Amino acid sequence: MTGHLALLDRSAPGLVVAVHVVGSATLDDLAPGSDLDLVVELSRTPTETDLAALSAALTPELDVAYLVDGEPGPWARDGELHADPPAQLTPVLRHQLNLYSRTLRGARPHFPVTAAEVADYCRTNLREYWQPLLDHAAAATGPVFRDGVLWLGLGPARLWHTIRTGEIVGKSRAGELAAAHWTDLAGPVREIVAARHDPNAQLAEGHRRAVVELGRRVLAAS
């Protein structure tokens, strides 16, 4: 992280005015392979030279949303910079920046967002993004893909908790909360949480079925 900023400061002086860490690193939920999620505020609309500097400073573990005057700009994932479409500054990300971020440079962020906007975004995301994935998983046969079970098993639970309480939690905490709420699914859900922190842990068909059932309950409750 410090190397990333130092390289940018040398190659594009004055471009970066604020850096905020979000995601697992600020929610006490880092796991093997976790990305470092950043929101970086820029002092100007990046020129071609600036874009080249941003790209050269990236590493694969950095996921970055760049903002210009508070508005979404370029974004980066898996070491690649993208300019179109612009980064997403969702209500959930604004809420996280306000309350759950760590500022490494610049002023603490304050973005306008309401609890209703956060909950509405979570519900829409559940319907439009997660429900098709759940339907696909329900119809799947053959090998169980570990990363897919982890992603699908813990993502909807995070949104369910935010809708209920307004709080943003990490994937592991969301899984524990869901296991405590739906006790008949507690065994496989807690095994999925444990597998997130143990790259050698194997997941099986029973975990995939539990993930689908948990997701359906989240959707019904949200």
Secondary structure, 3 states (H helix, E strand, C coil): CHHHHHHHHHHCCCCEEEEEEEHHHHCCCCCCCCCEEEEEEECCCCCHHHHHHHHHHCCCCEEEEEEECCEEEEEEECCEEECCCCCCCCHHHHHHHHHCCEEEECCCCCCCCCHHHHHHHHHHHHHHHHHHHHHHHHHCCCCCCHHHHHHHHHHHHHHHHHHHHCCCCCHHHHHHHHHHHCHHHHHHHHHHHHHHCCCCCCCCHHHHHHHHHHHHHHHHHC
